[in-house]
Amino acid sequence: VTRALILSCHLPYIFHLPYPFSDTIMSSSRLSLLFIAFFLFSGASALTCFENDDEGNVYSRTNEAWKYCSLIPFAAPNGKGRASGVGAVTENLAGYDATFGQNSKLYKVLTMCIYEQYNFGAINPAFGTEPEYMFRCFCNTDGCNKMTTFHKYLSAQRDDSKQ
């Protein structure tokens, strides 16, 4: 709502519309222009991430709800990794947003990796009594979670950031 209010205040200057823009009822063409401008300037776009299924097939998928791509790297030579897209529906993104928001001309977060402990047994003993551990990495550019060895993954992140 704040963005729309700020945008409507600056639209006369951006699109050279007569001033005042309108203090009462906007015409339908001006209202349409306001909505178009809002979506153009909002920066909303779909993110493309790799996903894999249980059989090991890897797919490239695009989803407007995703804000990050996730990769659980291969843990061992014969271990299985997991790639997916991540959005507000599946994760609490506050920590990721704060980390990836730490950018400047001199510094940019390319990938964030975390080591997590889940104690599902506390919810229901049927899940077992021992906690589970997971190492996951998150990135926010198209195709950044390509499944490969972890070293190649980090090298690709570095190389892609130079473009």
C-alpha positions as CSV (number, residue, x, y, z in Angstrom):
1,V,0.0,0.0,0.0
2,T,2.8,2.4,0.9
3,R,4.5,1.8,-2.5
4,A,1.3,2.5,-4.4
5,L,0.8,5.7,-2.5
6,I,4.3,6.9,-3.1
7,L,4.1,5.9,-6.7
8,S,0.8,7.7,-7.2
9,C,2.4,10.9,-5.8
10,H,5.3,10.7,-8.3
11,L,3.4,9.6,-11.4
12,P,2.8,13.1,-12.7
13,Y,6.5,13.7,-12.8
14,I,7.4,10.3,-14.3
15,F,4.7,10.3,-17.0
16,H,4.3,14.1,-17.4
17,L,0.7,14.0,-16.5
18,P,-1.1,17.3,-15.7
19,Y,-0.7,18.4,-12.1
20,P,-2.5,17.9,-9.7
21,F,-2.8,14.2,-10.6
22,S,-6.2,14.0,-9.0
23,D,-7.4,14.7,-5.5
24,T,-10.8,13.2,-6.0
25,I,-11.8,10.5,-8.4
26,M,-9.2,9.2,-10.9
27,S,-10.3,8.5,-14.5
28,S,-10.2,4.9,-15.5
29,S,-7.2,5.5,-17.8
30,R,-5.2,7.1,-15.1
31,L,-6.1,4.3,-12.7
32,S,-5.0,1.7,-15.2
33,L,-1.8,3.6,-15.7
34,L,-1.2,3.6,-12.0
35,F,-1.7,-0.2,-11.8
36,I,0.6,-0.8,-14.8
37,A,3.3,1.4,-13.3
38,F,3.0,-0.2,-9.9
39,F,3.7,-3.7,-11.4
40,L,6.5,-2.4,-13.6
41,F,8.3,-0.8,-10.7
42,S,7.5,-3.4,-8.1
43,G,10.3,-5.7,-9.4
44,A,8.1,-8.8,-9.2
45,S,9.4,-11.6,-11.4
46,A,9.4,-15.3,-11.5
47,L,12.5,-17.2,-10.3
48,T,13.7,-20.3,-12.2
49,C,15.1,-23.1,-10.0
50,F,16.1,-26.7,-10.6
51,E,14.0,-29.4,-8.9
52,N,14.5,-33.1,-8.7
53,D,12.1,-35.9,-8.0
54,D,12.7,-39.1,-6.1
55,E,13.9,-41.0,-9.2
56,G,16.7,-38.5,-9.7
57,N,15.2,-36.7,-12.7
58,V,16.1,-32.9,-12.7
59,Y,13.7,-30.3,-14.0
60,S,14.0,-26.6,-14.5
61,R,10.9,-24.9,-13.2
62,T,9.7,-21.3,-13.0
63,N,7.5,-20.0,-10.2
64,E,6.5,-16.5,-9.3
65,A,6.0,-17.6,-5.6
66,W,9.7,-18.6,-5.3
67,K,12.1,-16.1,-3.9
68,Y,15.1,-18.4,-3.5
69,C,16.4,-21.7,-4.9
70,S,17.6,-24.3,-2.5
71,L,20.2,-27.1,-2.8
72,I,20.9,-29.9,-0.4
73,P,24.3,-30.9,-1.7
74,F,25.3,-34.5,-2.2
75,A,26.5,-35.7,1.2
76,A,28.5,-38.6,0.0
77,P,29.6,-40.0,-3.4
78,N,26.5,-42.2,-3.5
79,G,24.3,-39.9,-1.4
80,K,21.3,-38.0,-2.8
81,G,21.0,-34.3,-3.0
82,R,17.9,-32.3,-3.4
83,A,17.1,-29.1,-5.4
84,S,13.9,-27.0,-5.1
85,G,12.4,-23.6,-5.2
86,V,11.5,-21.9,-1.9
87,G,8.8,-19.3,-1.2
88,A,6.9,-17.8,1.7
89,V,4.4,-20.7,1.5
90,T,7.0,-23.3,2.4
91,E,9.5,-21.3,4.5
92,N,9.8,-18.4,6.9
93,L,12.0,-16.1,4.7
94,A,12.9,-13.4,7.2
95,G,16.4,-14.7,7.9
96,Y,17.2,-15.3,4.2
97,D,15.8,-11.8,3.3
98,A,18.0,-10.2,6.0
99,T,21.1,-12.1,4.8
100,F,20.6,-11.5,1.1
101,G,19.8,-7.9,1.8
102,Q,23.3,-7.2,3.0
103,N,24.5,-6.0,-0.5
104,S,26.5,-3.0,-1.5
105,K,28.9,-2.0,-4.3
106,L,31.7,-3.8,-2.4
107,Y,29.9,-6.8,-1.1
108,K,27.2,-9.2,-2.3
109,V,25.8,-12.4,-0.8
110,L,25.8,-15.1,-3.5
111,T,24.8,-18.2,-1.5
112,M,23.8,-18.8,2.1
113,C,24.3,-22.2,3.6
114,I,22.9,-23.3,6.9
115,Y,23.2,-26.5,9.0
116,E,19.9,-27.2,10.7
117,Q,18.5,-29.5,13.3
118,Y,14.9,-30.7,13.2
119,N,13.4,-32.5,16.2
120,F,10.2,-33.8,14.7
121,G,9.9,-36.3,17.6
122,A,8.9,-33.4,19.9
123,I,5.8,-33.0,17.7
124,N,5.0,-36.7,17.4
125,P,7.0,-39.6,18.8
126,A,6.1,-41.6,15.6
127,F,8.8,-39.5,13.8
128,G,11.4,-41.0,16.1
129,T,13.3,-39.7,19.1
130,E,16.6,-38.6,17.5
131,P,16.8,-35.2,15.8
132,E,17.5,-35.0,12.1
133,Y,20.2,-32.8,10.6
134,M,20.2,-31.0,7.2
135,F,22.8,-28.9,5.4
136,R,21.1,-26.6,2.8
137,C,22.2,-23.7,0.6
138,F,20.1,-20.9,-0.7
139,C,20.6,-18.6,-3.7
140,N,18.5,-16.1,-5.5
141,T,19.4,-16.1,-9.2
142,D,17.9,-18.2,-12.0
143,G,19.2,-21.7,-12.1
144,C,21.6,-21.1,-9.2
145,N,20.9,-24.4,-7.5
146,K,22.2,-26.7,-10.2
147,M,23.0,-30.1,-8.7
148,T,26.6,-31.0,-8.9
149,T,29.4,-31.5,-6.5
150,F,29.5,-28.9,-3.8
151,H,32.9,-27.5,-4.9
152,K,31.6,-27.1,-8.5
153,Y,28.4,-25.5,-7.1
154,L,30.4,-22.8,-5.2
155,S,32.7,-22.3,-8.2
156,A,29.7,-21.8,-10.5
157,Q,28.3,-19.3,-8.0
158,R,31.5,-17.3,-8.2
159,D,31.8,-17.5,-12.0
160,D,28.1,-16.5,-12.5
161,S,28.5,-13.5,-10.3
162,K,31.2,-12.1,-12.6
163,Q,28.8,-11.8,-15.5
